[in-house]
Amino acid sequence: MRSLRDVNPGEDCVVTKITGQGAVKRRIMDMGITKGTPLHVRKVAPLGDPVEITVRGYELSVRKEDAAMVEIEDK
């Protein structure tokens, strides 16, 4: 399964699962990244961290280690 960490800039995807545990999972969900949410990857920093995405109409930067916990499928 692909994760948000693997998506290239300009691609759209949909969240299928969040694999984190406890407070980390809660923080990701509080940012609006929940199952079934469409995401658009705007850009990735030169060293790959952070990933800038558009979710629910706003811009969000997600650390690479958090992005790896978000499983996605292509839109």
PDB file of N, CA, C, O and CB in Angstrom:
ATOM      1  N   MET A   1       0.834  -1.180   0.000  1.00  0.00           N
ATOM      2  CA  MET A   1       0.000   0.000   0.000  1.00  0.00           C
ATOM      3  C   MET A   1       0.883   1.250   0.000  1.00  0.00           C
ATOM      4  O   MET A   1       1.901   1.294   0.692  1.00  0.00           O
ATOM      5  CB  MET A   1      -0.951  -0.005   1.215  1.00  0.00           C
ATOM      6  N   ARG A   2       0.498   2.247  -0.765  1.00  0.00           N
ATOM      7  CA  ARG A   2       1.255   3.497  -0.807  1.00  0.00           C
ATOM      8  C   ARG A   2       0.895   4.387   0.370  1.00  0.00           C
ATOM      9  O   ARG A   2      -0.213   4.321   0.903  1.00  0.00           O
ATOM     10  CB  ARG A   2       1.001   4.235  -2.122  1.00  0.00           C
ATOM     11  N   SER A   3       1.838   5.211   0.761  1.00  0.00           N
ATOM     12  CA  SER A   3       1.569   6.177   1.821  1.00  0.00           C
ATOM     13  C   SER A   3       1.682   7.593   1.253  1.00  0.00           C
ATOM     14  O   SER A   3       2.168   7.788   0.139  1.00  0.00           O
ATOM     15  CB  SER A   3       2.550   5.979   3.015  1.00  0.00           C
ATOM     16  N   LEU A   4       1.241   8.545   2.008  1.00  0.00           N
ATOM     17  CA  LEU A   4       1.309   9.951   1.596  1.00  0.00           C
ATOM     18  C   LEU A   4       2.745  10.370   1.348  1.00  0.00           C
ATOM     19  O   LEU A   4       2.996  11.284   0.563  1.00  0.00           O
ATOM     20  CB  LEU A   4       0.672  10.858   2.655  1.00  0.00           C
ATOM     21  N   ARG A   5       3.672   9.729   1.994  1.00  0.00           N
ATOM     22  CA  ARG A   5       5.101  10.015   1.818  1.00  0.00           C
ATOM     23  C   ARG A   5       5.567   9.710   0.390  1.00  0.00           C
ATOM     24  O   ARG A   5       6.527  10.317  -0.085  1.00  0.00           O
ATOM     25  CB  ARG A   5       5.930   9.200   2.822  1.00  0.00           C
ATOM     26  N   ASP A   6       4.899   8.775  -0.300  1.00  0.00           N
ATOM     27  CA  ASP A   6       5.309   8.323  -1.627  1.00  0.00           C
ATOM     28  C   ASP A   6       4.692   9.112  -2.777  1.00  0.00           C
ATOM     29  O   ASP A   6       5.051   8.881  -3.932  1.00  0.00           O
ATOM     30  CB  ASP A   6       4.961   6.888  -1.785  1.00  0.00           C
ATOM     31  N   VAL A   7       3.783  10.029  -2.496  1.00  0.00           N
ATOM     32  CA  VAL A   7       3.064  10.755  -3.541  1.00  0.00           C
ATOM     33  C   VAL A   7       3.927  11.885  -4.077  1.00  0.00           C
ATOM     34  O   VAL A   7       4.609  12.573  -3.317  1.00  0.00           O
ATOM     35  CB  VAL A   7       1.729  11.307  -3.006  1.00  0.00           C
ATOM     36  N   ASN A   8       3.895  12.074  -5.389  1.00  0.00           N
ATOM     37  CA  ASN A   8       4.661  13.136  -6.042  1.00  0.00           C
ATOM     38  C   ASN A   8       3.873  14.440  -6.064  1.00  0.00           C
ATOM     39  O   ASN A   8       2.643  14.415  -6.023  1.00  0.00           O
ATOM     40  CB  ASN A   8       5.040  12.725  -7.472  1.00  0.00           C
ATOM     41  N   PRO A   9       4.559  15.576  -6.128  1.00  0.00           N
ATOM     42  CA  PRO A   9       3.868  16.872  -6.207  1.00  0.00           C
ATOM     43  C   PRO A   9       2.930  16.926  -7.407  1.00  0.00           C
ATOM     44  O   PRO A   9       3.261  16.458  -8.496  1.00  0.00           O
ATOM     45  CB  PRO A   9       4.885  18.018  -6.290  1.00  0.00           C
ATOM     46  N   GLY A  10       1.753  17.508  -7.184  1.00  0.00           N
ATOM     47  CA  GLY A  10       0.759  17.647  -8.241  1.00  0.00           C
ATOM     48  C   GLY A  10      -0.235  16.499  -8.311  1.00  0.00           C
ATOM     49  O   GLY A  10      -1.208  16.583  -9.059  1.00  0.00           O
ATOM     50  N   GLU A  11      -0.020  15.440  -7.559  1.00  0.00           N
ATOM     51  CA  GLU A  11      -0.916  14.287  -7.591  1.00  0.00           C
ATOM     52  C   GLU A  11      -2.048  14.436  -6.574  1.00  0.00           C
ATOM     53  O   GLU A  11      -1.898  15.082  -5.536  1.00  0.00           O
ATOM     54  CB  GLU A  11      -0.133  13.000  -7.323  1.00  0.00           C
ATOM     55  N   ASP A  12      -3.172  13.823  -6.901  1.00  0.00           N
ATOM     56  CA  ASP A  12      -4.316  13.765  -5.997  1.00  0.00           C
ATOM     57  C   ASP A  12      -4.454  12.348  -5.477  1.00  0.00           C
ATOM     58  O   ASP A  12      -4.118  11.390  -6.174  1.00  0.00           O
ATOM     59  CB  ASP A  12      -5.621  14.225  -6.705  1.00  0.00           C
ATOM     60  N   CYS A  13      -4.948  12.212  -4.254  1.00  0.00           N
ATOM     61  CA  CYS A  13      -5.135  10.888  -3.671  1.00  0.00           C
ATOM     62  C   CYS A  13      -6.249  10.957  -2.634  1.00  0.00           C
ATOM     63  O   CYS A  13      -6.748  12.033  -2.303  1.00  0.00           O
ATOM     64  CB  CYS A  13      -3.815  10.365  -3.034  1.00  0.00           C
ATOM     65  N   VAL A  14      -6.628   9.785  -2.128  1.00  0.00           N
ATOM     66  CA  VAL A  14      -7.677   9.677  -1.111  1.00  0.00           C
ATOM     67  C   VAL A  14      -7.131   8.845   0.045  1.00  0.00           C
ATOM     68  O   VAL A  14      -6.490   7.817  -0.179  1.00  0.00           O
ATOM     69  CB  VAL A  14      -8.989   9.034  -1.702  1.00  0.00           C
ATOM     70  N   VAL A  15      -7.378   9.279   1.267  1.00  0.00           N
ATOM     71  CA  VAL A  15      -6.912   8.561   2.457  1.00  0.00           C
ATOM     72  C   VAL A  15      -7.716   7.266   2.620  1.00  0.00           C
ATOM     73  O   VAL A  15      -8.946   7.283   2.570  1.00  0.00           O
ATOM     74  CB  VAL A  15      -7.042   9.455   3.733  1.00  0.00           C
ATOM     75  N   THR A  16      -7.014   6.145   2.815  1.00  0.00           N
ATOM     76  CA  THR A  16      -7.695   4.877   3.046  1.00  0.00           C
ATOM     77  C   THR A  16      -7.540   4.402   4.491  1.00  0.00           C
ATOM     78  O   THR A  16      -8.411   3.702   5.007  1.00  0.00           O
ATOM     79  CB  THR A  16      -7.162   3.819   2.092  1.00  0.00           C
ATOM     80  N   LYS A  17      -6.436   4.778   5.150  1.00  0.00           N
ATOM     81  CA  LYS A  17      -6.196   4.303   6.510  1.00  0.00           C
ATOM     82  C   LYS A  17      -5.102   5.137   7.160  1.00  0.00           C
ATOM     83  O   LYS A  17      -4.185   5.611   6.489  1.00  0.00           O
ATOM     84  CB  LYS A  17      -5.810   2.807   6.511  1.00  0.00           C
ATOM     85  N   ILE A  18      -5.209   5.312   8.483  1.00  0.00           N
ATOM     86  CA  ILE A  18      -4.155   5.959   9.262  1.00  0.00           C
ATOM     87  C   ILE A  18      -3.593   4.898  10.194  1.00  0.00           C
ATOM     88  O   ILE A  18      -4.314   4.343  11.023  1.00  0.00           O
ATOM     89  CB  ILE A  18      -4.692   7.217  10.065  1.00  0.00           C
ATOM     90  N   THR A  19      -2.301   4.619  10.053  1.00  0.00           N
ATOM     91  CA  THR A  19      -1.695   3.509  10.786  1.00  0.00           C
ATOM     92  C   THR A  19      -1.067   3.896  12.117  1.00  0.00           C
ATOM     93  O   THR A  19      -0.630   3.019  12.862  1.00  0.00           O
ATOM     94  CB  THR A  19      -0.663   2.871   9.939  1.00  0.00           C
ATOM     95  N   GLY A  20      -1.012   5.165  12.432  1.00  0.00           N
ATOM     96  CA  GLY A  20      -0.405   5.608  13.687  1.00  0.00           C
ATOM     97  C   GLY A  20      -1.182   5.132  14.901  1.00  0.00           C
ATOM     98  O   GLY A  20      -2.296   4.623  14.776  1.00  0.00           O
ATOM     99  N   GLN A  21      -0.597   5.298  16.066  1.00  0.00           N
ATOM    100  CA  GLN A  21      -1.220   4.878  17.317  1.00  0.00           C
ATOM    101  C   GLN A  21      -1.334   6.053  18.281  1.00  0.00           C
ATOM    102  O   GLN A  21      -0.508   6.966  18.249  1.00  0.00           O
ATOM    103  CB  GLN A  21      -0.419   3.738  17.961  1.00  0.00           C
ATOM    104  N   GLY A  22      -2.335   6.034  19.121  1.00  0.00           N
ATOM    105  CA  GLY A  22      -2.476   6.984  20.218  1.00  0.00           C
ATOM    106  C   GLY A  22      -2.486   8.442  19.815  1.00  0.00           C
ATOM    107  O   GLY A  22      -3.237   8.854  18.932  1.00  0.00           O
ATOM    108  N   ALA A  23      -1.635   9.225  20.480  1.00  0.00           N
ATOM    109  CA  ALA A  23      -1.616  10.673  20.296  1.00  0.00           C
ATOM    110  C   ALA A  23      -1.213  11.079  18.883  1.00  0.00           C
ATOM    111  O   ALA A  23      -1.686  12.094  18.372  1.00  0.00           O
ATOM    112  CB  ALA A  23      -0.674  11.303  21.291  1.00  0.00           C
ATOM    113  N   VAL A  24      -0.348  10.301  18.255  1.00  0.00           N
ATOM    114  CA  VAL A  24       0.082  10.625  16.881  1.00  0.00           C
ATOM    115  C   VAL A  24      -1.097  10.496  15.921  1.00  0.00           C
ATOM    116  O   VAL A  24      -1.329  11.376  15.092  1.00  0.00           O
ATOM    117  CB  VAL A  24       1.248   9.694  16.430  1.00  0.00           C
ATOM    118  N   LYS A  25      -1.828   9.413  16.035  1.00  0.00           N
ATOM    119  CA  LYS A  25      -3.006   9.206  15.179  1.00  0.00           C
ATOM    120  C   LYS A  25      -4.038  10.304  15.427  1.00  0.00           C
ATOM    121  O   LYS A  25      -4.627  10.826  14.480  1.00  0.00           O
ATOM    122  CB  LYS A  25      -3.635   7.810  15.438  1.00  0.00           C
ATOM    123  N   ARG A  26      -4.257  10.652  16.680  1.00  0.00           N
ATOM    124  CA  ARG A  26      -5.224  11.693  17.036  1.00  0.00           C
ATOM    125  C   ARG A  26      -4.813  13.037  16.434  1.00  0.00           C
ATOM    126  O   ARG A  26      -5.662  13.773  15.931  1.00  0.00           O
ATOM    127  CB  ARG A  26      -5.351  11.811  18.570  1.00  0.00           C
ATOM    128  N   ARG A  27      -3.507  13.365  16.483  1.00  0.00           N
ATOM    129  CA  ARG A  27      -3.018  14.630  15.930  1.00  0.00           C
ATOM    130  C   ARG A  27      -3.250  14.690  14.415  1.00  0.00           C
ATOM    131  O   ARG A  27      -3.670  15.720  13.888  1.00  0.00           O
ATOM    132  CB  ARG A  27      -1.517  14.809  16.246  1.00  0.00           C
ATOM    133  N   ILE A  28      -2.974  13.581  13.721  1.00  0.00           N
ATOM    134  CA  ILE A  28      -3.190  13.540  12.276  1.00  0.00           C
ATOM    135  C   ILE A  28      -4.671  13.743  11.959  1.00  0.00           C
ATOM    136  O   ILE A  28      -5.020  14.497  11.050  1.00  0.00           O
ATOM    137  CB  ILE A  28      -2.690  12.200  11.686  1.00  0.00           C
ATOM    138  N   MET A  29      -5.529  13.075  12.703  1.00  0.00           N
ATOM    139  CA  MET A  29      -6.968  13.206  12.478  1.00  0.00           C
ATOM    140  C   MET A  29      -7.462  14.608  12.823  1.00  0.00           C
ATOM    141  O   MET A  29      -8.361  15.120  12.155  1.00  0.00           O
ATOM    142  CB  MET A  29      -7.728  12.170  13.303  1.00  0.00           C
ATOM    143  N   ASP A  30      -6.899  15.232  13.840  1.00  0.00           N
ATOM    144  CA  ASP A  30      -7.279  16.602  14.211  1.00  0.00           C
ATOM    145  C   ASP A  30      -6.912  17.608  13.126  1.00  0.00           C
ATOM    146  O   ASP A  30      -7.525  18.673  13.037  1.00  0.00           O
ATOM    147  CB  ASP A  30      -6.611  16.996  15.524  1.00  0.00           C
ATOM    148  N   MET A  31      -5.919  17.283  12.300  1.00  0.00           N
ATOM    149  CA  MET A  31      -5.541  18.156  11.193  1.00  0.00           C
ATOM    150  C   MET A  31      -6.511  18.037  10.022  1.00  0.00           C
ATOM    151  O   MET A  31      -6.382  18.769   9.040  1.00  0.00           O
ATOM    152  CB  MET A  31      -4.129  17.833  10.731  1.00  0.00           C
ATOM    153  N   GLY A  32      -7.486  17.120  10.110  1.00  0.00           N
ATOM    154  CA  GLY A  32      -8.475  16.959   9.048  1.00  0.00           C
ATOM    155  C   GLY A  32      -8.180  15.812   8.109  1.00  0.00           C
ATOM    156  O   GLY A  32      -8.899  15.615   7.130  1.00  0.00           O
ATOM    157  N   ILE A  33      -7.135  15.051   8.389  1.00  0.00           N
ATOM    158  CA  ILE A  33      -6.782  13.912   7.541  1.00  0.00           C
ATOM    159  C   ILE A  33      -7.463  12.679   8.121  1.00  0.00           C
ATOM    160  O   ILE A  33      -6.973  12.067   9.071  1.00  0.00           O
ATOM    161  CB  ILE A  33      -5.218  13.715   7.450  1.00  0.00           C
ATOM    162  N   THR A  34      -8.601  12.327   7.531  1.00  0.00           N
ATOM    163  CA  THR A  34      -9.370  11.176   7.993  1.00  0.00           C
ATOM    164  C   THR A  34      -9.678  10.275   6.798  1.00  0.00           C
ATOM    165  O   THR A  34      -9.505  10.676   5.647  1.00  0.00           O
ATOM    166  CB  THR A  34     -10.683  11.626   8.706  1.00  0.00           C
ATOM    167  N   LYS A  35     -10.137   9.054   7.083  1.00  0.00           N
ATOM    168  CA  LYS A  35     -10.440   8.089   6.031  1.00  0.00           C
ATOM    169  C   LYS A  35     -11.454   8.670   5.049  1.00  0.00           C
ATOM    170  O   LYS A  35     -12.482   9.217   5.450  1.00  0.00           O
ATOM    171  CB  LYS A  35     -10.971   6.778   6.636  1.00  0.00           C
ATOM    172  N   GLY A  36     -11.150   8.543   3.759  1.00  0.00           N
ATOM    173  CA  GLY A  36     -12.029   9.037   2.707  1.00  0.00           C
ATOM    174  C   GLY A  36     -11.783  10.473   2.293  1.00  0.00           C
ATOM    175  O   GLY A  36     -12.423  10.956   1.359  1.00  0.00           O
ATOM    176  N   THR A  37     -10.878  11.169   2.957  1.00  0.00           N
ATOM    177  CA  THR A  37     -10.593  12.571   2.648  1.00  0.00           C
ATOM    178  C   THR A  37      -9.714  12.684   1.407  1.00  0.00           C
ATOM    179  O   THR A  37      -8.653  12.062   1.347  1.00  0.00           O
ATOM    180  CB  THR A  37      -9.914  13.259   3.843  1.00  0.00           C
ATOM    181  N   PRO A  38     -10.139  13.473   0.408  1.00  0.00           N
ATOM    182  CA  PRO A  38      -9.269  13.700  -0.755  1.00  0.00           C
ATOM    183  C   PRO A  38      -8.141  14.667  -0.395  1.00  0.00           C
ATOM    184  O   PRO A  38      -8.352  15.636   0.334  1.00  0.00           O
ATOM    185  CB  PRO A  38     -10.086  14.252  -1.951  1.00  0.00           C
ATOM    186  N   LEU A  39      -6.948  14.393  -0.913  1.00  0.00           N
ATOM    187  CA  LEU A  39      -5.769  15.229  -0.672  1.00  0.00           C
ATOM    188  C   LEU A  39      -5.138  15.604  -2.000  1.00  0.00           C
ATOM    189  O   LEU A  39      -5.214  14.846  -2.967  1.00  0.00           O
ATOM    190  CB  LEU A  39      -4.742  14.500   0.232  1.00  0.00           C
ATOM    191  N   HIS A  40      -4.518  16.768  -2.047  1.00  0.00           N
ATOM    192  CA  HIS A  40      -3.732  17.194  -3.205  1.00  0.00           C
ATOM    193  C   HIS A  40      -2.343  17.547  -2.694  1.00  0.00           C
ATOM    194  O   HIS A  40      -2.206  18.405  -1.823  1.00  0.00           O
ATOM    195  CB  HIS A  40      -4.400  18.416  -3.955  1.00  0.00           C
ATOM    196  N   VAL A  41      -1.319  16.901  -3.221  1.00  0.00           N
ATOM    197  CA  VAL A  41       0.055  17.192  -2.811  1.00  0.00           C
ATOM    198  C   VAL A  41       0.545  18.382  -3.628  1.00  0.00           C
ATOM    199  O   VAL A  41       0.703  18.289  -4.845  1.00  0.00           O
ATOM    200  CB  VAL A  41       0.993  15.944  -3.007  1.00  0.00           C
ATOM    201  N   ARG A  42       0.781  19.494  -2.951  1.00  0.00           N
ATOM    202  CA  ARG A  42       1.220  20.712  -3.625  1.00  0.00           C
ATOM    203  C   ARG A  42       2.710  20.684  -3.921  1.00  0.00           C
ATOM    204  O   ARG A  42       3.131  20.909  -5.055  1.00  0.00           O
ATOM    205  CB  ARG A  42       0.885  21.929  -2.783  1.00  0.00           C
ATOM    206  N   LYS A  43       3.506  20.407  -2.893  1.00  0.00           N
ATOM    207  CA  LYS A  43       4.954  20.350  -3.105  1.00  0.00           C
ATOM    208  C   LYS A  43       5.622  19.560  -1.987  1.00  0.00           C
ATOM    209  O   LYS A  43       5.052  19.329  -0.921  1.00  0.00           O
ATOM    210  CB  LYS A  43       5.550  21.770  -3.186  1.00  0.00           C
ATOM    211  N   VAL A  44       6.839  19.162  -2.274  1.00  0.00           N
ATOM    212  CA  VAL A  44       7.660  18.435  -1.312  1.00  0.00           C
ATOM    213  C   VAL A  44       8.971  19.203  -1.181  1.00  0.00           C
ATOM    214  O   VAL A  44       9.570  19.590  -2.184  1.00  0.00           O
ATOM    215  CB  VAL A  44       7.904  16.935  -1.760  1.00  0.00           C
ATOM    216  N   ALA A  45       9.411  19.421   0.037  1.00  0.00           N
ATOM    217  CA  ALA A  45      10.659  20.148   0.264  1.00  0.00           C
ATOM    218  C   ALA A  45      11.828  19.409  -0.389  1.00  0.00           C
ATOM    219  O   ALA A  45      11.745  18.198  -0.594  1.00  0.00           O
ATOM    220  CB  ALA A  45      10.913  20.331   1.778  1.00  0.00           C
ATOM    221  N   PRO A  46      12.905  20.103  -0.715  1.00  0.00           N
ATOM    222  CA  PRO A  46      14.036  19.485  -1.427  1.00  0.00           C
ATOM    223  C   PRO A  46      14.576  18.205  -0.792  1.00  0.00           C
ATOM    224  O   PRO A  46      14.977  17.291  -1.513  1.00  0.00           O
ATOM    225  CB  PRO A  46      15.147  20.469  -1.524  1.00  0.00           C
ATOM    226  N   LEU A  47      14.594  18.119   0.527  1.00  0.00           N
ATOM    227  CA  LEU A  47      15.081  16.905   1.178  1.00  0.00           C
ATOM    228  C   LEU A  47      13.943  15.959   1.546  1.00  0.00           C
ATOM    229  O   LEU A  47      14.153  14.974   2.253  1.00  0.00           O
ATOM    230  CB  LEU A  47      15.874  17.262   2.422  1.00  0.00           C
ATOM    231  N   GLY A  48      12.726  16.262   1.061  1.00  0.00           N
ATOM    232  CA  GLY A  48      11.590  15.384   1.278  1.00  0.00           C
ATOM    233  C   GLY A  48      10.803  15.646   2.545  1.00  0.00           C
ATOM    234  O   GLY A  48       9.824  14.947   2.808  1.00  0.00           O
ATOM    235  N   ASP A  49      11.196  16.628   3.336  1.00  0.00           N
ATOM    236  CA  ASP A  49      10.508  16.877   4.595  1.00  0.00           C
ATOM    237  C   ASP A  49      10.379  18.372   4.811  1.00  0.00           C
ATOM    238  O   ASP A  49      11.416  19.030   4.892  1.00  0.00           O
ATOM    239  CB  ASP A  49      11.250  16.218   5.773  1.00  0.00           C
ATOM    240  N   PRO A  50       9.224  18.954   4.911  1.00  0.00           N
ATOM    241  CA  PRO A  50       7.894  18.369   4.976  1.00  0.00           C
ATOM    242  C   PRO A  50       7.228  18.247   3.607  1.00  0.00           C
ATOM    243  O   PRO A  50       7.769  18.670   2.585  1.00  0.00           O
ATOM    244  CB  PRO A  50       7.027  19.190   5.886  1.00  0.00           C
ATOM    245  N   VAL A  51       6.043  17.657   3.625  1.00  0.00           N
ATOM    246  CA  VAL A  51       5.192  17.532   2.440  1.00  0.00           C
ATOM    247  C   VAL A  51       4.071  18.545   2.608  1.00  0.00           C
ATOM    248  O   VAL A  51       3.405  18.565   3.643  1.00  0.00           O
ATOM    249  CB  VAL A  51       4.628  16.054   2.260  1.00  0.00           C
ATOM    250  N   GLU A  52       3.853  19.388   1.598  1.00  0.00           N
ATOM    251  CA  GLU A  52       2.782  20.380   1.681  1.00  0.00           C
ATOM    252  C   GLU A  52       1.576  19.864   0.908  1.00  0.00           C
ATOM    253  O   GLU A  52       1.681  19.548  -0.277  1.00  0.00           O
ATOM    254  CB  GLU A  52       3.247  21.763   1.128  1.00  0.00           C
ATOM    255  N   ILE A  53       0.423  19.780   1.583  1.00  0.00           N
ATOM    256  CA  ILE A  53      -0.786  19.249   0.955  1.00  0.00           C
ATOM    257  C   ILE A  53      -1.944  20.232   1.109  1.00  0.00           C
ATOM    258  O   ILE A  53      -1.923  21.119   1.962  1.00  0.00           O
ATOM    259  CB  ILE A  53      -1.159  17.884   1.564  1.00  0.00           C
ATOM    260  N   THR A  54      -2.949  20.049   0.263  1.00  0.00           N
ATOM    261  CA  THR A  54      -4.210  20.762   0.406  1.00  0.00           C
ATOM    262  C   THR A  54      -5.229  19.745   0.885  1.00  0.00           C
ATOM    263  O   THR A  54      -5.456  18.725   0.234  1.00  0.00           O
ATOM    264  CB  THR A  54      -4.659  21.451  -0.943  1.00  0.00           C
ATOM    265  N   VAL A  55      -5.843  20.027   2.026  1.00  0.00           N
ATOM    266  CA  VAL A  55      -6.840  19.131   2.610  1.00  0.00           C
ATOM    267  C   VAL A  55      -8.007  19.979   3.114  1.00  0.00           C
ATOM    268  O   VAL A  55      -7.815  20.930   3.871  1.00  0.00           O
ATOM    269  CB  VAL A  55      -6.225  18.268   3.770  1.00  0.00           C
ATOM    270  N   ARG A  56      -9.204  19.624   2.690  1.00  0.00           N
ATOM    271  CA  ARG A  56     -10.427  20.323   3.123  1.00  0.00           C
ATOM    272  C   ARG A  56     -10.357  21.837   2.898  1.00  0.00           C
ATOM    273  O   ARG A  56     -10.895  22.609   3.692  1.00  0.00           O
ATOM    274  CB  ARG A  56     -10.687  20.043   4.600  1.00  0.00           C
ATOM    275  N   GLY A  57      -9.695  22.260   1.819  1.00  0.00           N
ATOM    276  CA  GLY A  57      -9.653  23.667   1.452  1.00  0.00           C
ATOM    277  C   GLY A  57      -8.567  24.497   2.106  1.00  0.00           C
ATOM    278  O   GLY A  57      -8.550  25.715   1.930  1.00  0.00           O
ATOM    279  N   TYR A  58      -7.662  23.886   2.854  1.00  0.00           N
ATOM    280  CA  TYR A  58      -6.576  24.670   3.439  1.00  0.00           C
ATOM    281  C   TYR A  58      -5.239  23.966   3.229  1.00  0.00           C
ATOM    282  O   TYR A  58      -5.183  22.764   2.970  1.00  0.00           O
ATOM    283  CB  TYR A  58      -6.825  24.906   4.941  1.00  0.00           C
ATOM    284  N   GLU A  59      -4.173  24.742   3.346  1.00  0.00           N
ATOM    285  CA  GLU A  59      -2.817  24.238   3.137  1.00  0.00           C
ATOM    286  C   GLU A  59      -2.281  23.687   4.450  1.00  0.00           C
ATOM    287  O   GLU A  59      -2.512  24.253   5.518  1.00  0.00           O
ATOM    288  CB  GLU A  59      -1.885  25.353   2.586  1.00  0.00           C
ATOM    289  N   LEU A  60      -1.562  22.577   4.353  1.00  0.00           N
ATOM    290  CA  LEU A  60      -1.048  21.919   5.541  1.00  0.00           C
ATOM    291  C   LEU A  60       0.316  21.332   5.223  1.00  0.00           C
ATOM    292  O   LEU A  60       0.501  20.729   4.166  1.00  0.00           O
ATOM    293  CB  LEU A  60      -2.022  20.823   6.041  1.00  0.00           C
ATOM    294  N   SER A  61       1.266  21.502   6.123  1.00  0.00           N
ATOM    295  CA  SER A  61       2.580  20.876   5.993  1.00  0.00           C
ATOM    296  C   SER A  61       2.648  19.712   6.972  1.00  0.00           C
ATOM    297  O   SER A  61       2.350  19.865   8.157  1.00  0.00           O
ATOM    298  CB  SER A  61       3.736  21.905   6.256  1.00  0.00           C
ATOM    299  N   VAL A  62       3.045  18.544   6.463  1.00  0.00           N
ATOM    300  CA  VAL A  62       3.081  17.323   7.257  1.00  0.00           C
ATOM    301  C   VAL A  62       4.501  16.777   7.243  1.00  0.00           C
ATOM    302  O   VAL A  62       5.125  16.681   6.186  1.00  0.00           O
ATOM    303  CB  VAL A  62       2.071  16.267   6.717  1.00  0.00           C
ATOM    304  N   ARG A  63       5.011  16.420   8.416  1.00  0.00           N
ATOM    305  CA  ARG A  63       6.342  15.825   8.488  1.00  0.00           C
ATOM    306  C   ARG A  63       6.352  14.489   7.764  1.00  0.00           C
ATOM    307  O   ARG A  63       5.331  13.806   7.677  1.00  0.00           O
ATOM    308  CB  ARG A  63       6.786  15.647   9.955  1.00  0.00           C
ATOM    309  N   LYS A  64       7.519  14.126   7.247  1.00  0.00           N
ATOM    310  CA  LYS A  64       7.676  12.888   6.480  1.00  0.00           C
ATOM    311  C   LYS A  64       7.291  11.662   7.308  1.00  0.00           C
ATOM    312  O   LYS A  64       6.651  10.746   6.790  1.00  0.00           O
ATOM    313  CB  LYS A  64       9.120  12.751   5.988  1.00  0.00           C
ATOM    314  N   GLU A  65       7.667  11.633   8.572  1.00  0.00           N
ATOM    315  CA  GLU A  65       7.348  10.470   9.408  1.00  0.00           C
ATOM    316  C   GLU A  65       5.846  10.363   9.674  1.00  0.00           C
ATOM    317  O   GLU A  65       5.323   9.257   9.811  1.00  0.00           O
ATOM    318  CB  GLU A  65       8.107  10.549  10.736  1.00  0.00           C
ATOM    319  N   ASP A  66       5.140  11.507   9.751  1.00  0.00           N
ATOM    320  CA  ASP A  66       3.679  11.470   9.897  1.00  0.00           C
ATOM    321  C   ASP A  66       3.012  11.089   8.587  1.00  0.00           C
ATOM    322  O   ASP A  66       2.019  10.361   8.581  1.00  0.00           O
ATOM    323  CB  ASP A  66       3.149  12.828  10.379  1.00  0.00           C
ATOM    324  N   ALA A  67       3.557  11.581   7.467  1.00  0.00           N
ATOM    325  CA  ALA A  67       2.999  11.255   6.153  1.00  0.00           C
ATOM    326  C   ALA A  67       3.099   9.760   5.869  1.00  0.00           C
ATOM    327  O   ALA A  67       2.255   9.211   5.161  1.00  0.00           O
ATOM    328  CB  ALA A  67       3.720  12.047   5.054  1.00  0.00           C
ATOM    329  N   ALA A  68       4.117   9.094   6.411  1.00  0.00           N
ATOM    330  CA  ALA A  68       4.284   7.656   6.201  1.00  0.00           C
ATOM    331  C   ALA A  68       3.184   6.853   6.894  1.00  0.00           C
ATOM    332  O   ALA A  68       2.961   5.692   6.552  1.00  0.00           O
ATOM    333  CB  ALA A  68       5.652   7.206   6.707  1.00  0.00           C
ATOM    334  N   MET A  69       2.499   7.455   7.858  1.00  0.00           N
ATOM    335  CA  MET A  69       1.427   6.757   8.592  1.00  0.00           C
ATOM    336  C   MET A  69       0.062   6.880   7.904  1.00  0.00           C
ATOM    337  O   MET A  69      -0.915   6.284   8.357  1.00  0.00           O
ATOM    338  CB  MET A  69       1.329   7.308  10.012  1.00  0.00           C
ATOM    339  N   VAL A  70      -0.008   7.657   6.805  1.00  0.00           N
ATOM    340  CA  VAL A  70      -1.262   7.866   6.106  1.00  0.00           C
ATOM    341  C   VAL A  70      -1.241   7.038   4.819  1.00  0.00           C
ATOM    342  O   VAL A  70      -0.537   7.376   3.868  1.00  0.00           O
ATOM    343  CB  VAL A  70      -1.492   9.381   5.802  1.00  0.00           C
ATOM    344  N   GLU A  71      -2.017   5.957   4.799  1.00  0.00           N
ATOM    345  CA  GLU A  71      -2.111   5.120   3.600  1.00  0.00           C
ATOM    346  C   GLU A  71      -3.117   5.756   2.642  1.00  0.00           C
ATOM    347  O   GLU A  71      -4.158   6.262   3.062  1.00  0.00           O
ATOM    348  CB  GLU A  71      -2.530   3.651   3.962  1.00  0.00           C
ATOM    349  N   ILE A  72      -2.794   5.722   1.360  1.00  0.00           N
ATOM    350  CA  ILE A  72      -3.626   6.386   0.353  1.00  0.00           C
ATOM    351  C   ILE A  72      -3.852   5.481  -0.840  1.00  0.00           C
ATOM    352  O   ILE A  72      -3.190   4.457  -1.012  1.00  0.00           O
ATOM    353  CB  ILE A  72      -2.983   7.698  -0.099  1.00  0.00           C
ATOM    354  N   GLU A  73      -4.820   5.894  -1.668  1.00  0.00           N
ATOM    355  CA  GLU A  73      -5.014   5.280  -2.987  1.00  0.00           C
ATOM    356  C   GLU A  73      -5.173   6.432  -3.974  1.00  0.00           C
ATOM    357  O   GLU A  73      -5.587   7.530  -3.602  1.00  0.00           O
ATOM    358  CB  GLU A  73      -6.276   4.298  -3.015  1.00  0.00           C
ATOM    359  N   ASP A  74      -4.838   6.168  -5.235  1.00  0.00           N
ATOM    360  CA  ASP A  74      -4.938   7.214  -6.249  1.00  0.00           C
ATOM    361  C   ASP A  74      -6.397   7.587  -6.473  1.00  0.00           C
ATOM    362  O   ASP A  74      -7.294   6.751  -6.361  1.00  0.00           O
ATOM    363  CB  ASP A  74      -4.290   6.759  -7.571  1.00  0.00           C
ATOM    364  N   LYS A  75      -6.611   8.840  -6.788  1.00  0.00           N
ATOM    365  CA  LYS A  75      -7.966   9.365  -6.986  1.00  0.00           C
ATOM    366  C   LYS A  75      -8.435   9.048  -8.376  1.00  0.00           C
ATOM    367  O   LYS A  75      -9.554   9.404  -8.746  1.00  0.00           O
ATOM    368  CB  LYS A  75      -8.020  10.878  -6.740  1.00  0.00           C
TER     369      LYS A  75
END
